Amino acid sequence: MTKALAHEVLETATRPAIAPHDLKRRPTVPLNDLKRGFGSLSEQLQAAAARVLSSGWYVQGPEHAAFEREFATYLGAEHCVGVANGTDALEIALKALDPAPGSVVVTAANAGMYSSTAIRRAGLRPRYADVDPETLLLTPEAVSAVLGDDVSIVVVTHLYGRLADVAGIRKVLHDRGIAVLEDCAQAAGAGAPGARAGSLGDVAAFSFYPTKNLGAFGDGGAVTSSRADVADRARRLRMYGWTAKYEVGEDGGRNSRLDEMQAALLRVQLSHLDAWNETRRAIIARYVEAAEGTGVRVLPAVGEGHVAHLAVAVARDRDAARESLTAAGVQTDVHYPIPDHRQRPFLAEYAGTSLPVTEERSGQVFSLPCFPELTTDEIDRVCAALREL
Ligand SMILES: Cc1ncc(COP(=O)(O)O)c(C=O)c1O
């Protein structure tokens, strides 16, 4: 959706509600529709794909190098290291910080198990801090409450596209030698130009999974950092630990590469990211207004510090709200229903961990359709359905 359309989204906020019987006959408003994303840029994307196919370079060629440069500049970070997906990016970023083996990594338990998976794979131990009830993000106070001498890293997830208080958390860690890893998978483009998510901590991880704000046409990820030592280590770790061809200088290496095709397609997408993020915010603004005075509250996404990756609502009776939306032809999902410390394999290990906000909200949150190519009519239909809750 273009900027002009984003304004139309806002202007139609006052249109009369659509009668419920009309809603039922129309196709469901999908949570996402990746085909529309391709359609809106098909010529540029096909030209980029053709360029790669005819180039003879398919892995770590000129498109990859250009994407790494362009993405780092866009964020305001010194270095970008392309990798195969967001979970690899987290794991490589953790290892690139060179933590003491087996040390503790503080993270949130409400972010879909991604950081926990990477922490465990890196041979480190997750410890969970509770989140703020309004933002659902880690806060300096919550992090501070679980710090100890065994902590080497704090993973801060900019959940749903909202920037967490990285500066505040860094202040709490001051002088303790604890590093900050930003999980930016849901927050591509959040923040002020030149100081965006991905440039605020010691290192950061991105996912370019197709549904992300900056999505590839397959898997992809990146590690970003302004620390040369960390970026160099990440570069070695993503390719067998090589310091030079066939020469291993780093233990713990693997093969995790962003391919040339994805890099070329991501370069096209990157030039549209800011406009898409603005459209996403406009969609959520409509939902926030429509849900006022109902039994659900849509979390606002205001300003450049929030890129509205997901439109998340909080309901006391989530099942009833979702059922009513489904009946009105609106698809919903839950991000995320089970906190990490309550996932089955880890129940015994975290039996003594209590995270009241995380636990309560995991039973209340649900997500509404939010992607830049939603039509005004579809947004109207979601709003009409929200007003009925
Ligand atoms: C917050 C967060 N971190 C990490 C990831 C992992 O990314 P990937 O699926 O590319 O491994 C995702 C997305 O899936 C995510 O939403």
The ligand as an SDF file (V2000), in Angstrom:
LIG
                    3D

 16 16  0  0  0  0  0  0  0  0999 V2000
   11.3000  -12.4040   17.6010 C   0  0  0  0  0  0  0  0  0  0  0  0
   11.8220  -13.4430   16.6610 C   0  0  0  0  0  0  0  0  0  0  0  0
   13.0780  -13.8870   16.8090 N   0  0  0  0  0  0  0  0  0  0  0  0
   13.6070  -14.8200   15.9950 C   0  0  0  0  0  0  0  0  0  0  0  0
   12.8660  -15.3690   14.9720 C   0  0  0  0  0  0  0  0  0  0  0  0
   13.4590  -16.5070   14.1940 C   0  0  0  0  0  0  0  0  0  0  0  0
   13.6070  -16.2440   12.8510 O   0  0  0  0  0  0  0  0  0  0  0  0
   13.6540  -17.4420   11.7920 P   0  0  0  0  0  0  0  0  0  0  0  0
   12.2840  -17.9990   11.6910 O   0  0  0  0  0  0  0  0  0  0  0  0
   14.1100  -16.7650   10.5380 O   0  0  0  0  0  0  0  0  0  0  0  0
   14.6380  -18.4310   12.2820 O   0  0  0  0  0  0  0  0  0  0  0  0
   11.5570  -14.9040   14.7490 C   0  0  0  0  0  0  0  0  0  0  0  0
   10.7140  -15.3560   13.6460 C   0  0  0  0  0  0  0  0  0  0  0  0
   10.4040  -16.3640   13.2550 O   0  0  0  0  0  0  0  0  0  0  0  0
   11.0210  -13.9220   15.6200 C   0  0  0  0  0  0  0  0  0  0  0  0
    9.7780  -13.4730   15.4710 O   0  0  0  0  0  0  0  0  0  0  0  0
  1  2  1  0
  2  3  1  0
  2 15  2  0
  3  4  2  0
  4  5  1  0
  5  6  1  0
  5 12  2  0
  6  7  1  0
  7  8  1  0
  8  9  2  0
  8 10  1  0
  8 11  1  0
 12 13  1  0
 12 15  1  0
 13 14  2  0
 15 16  1  0
M  END
$$$$
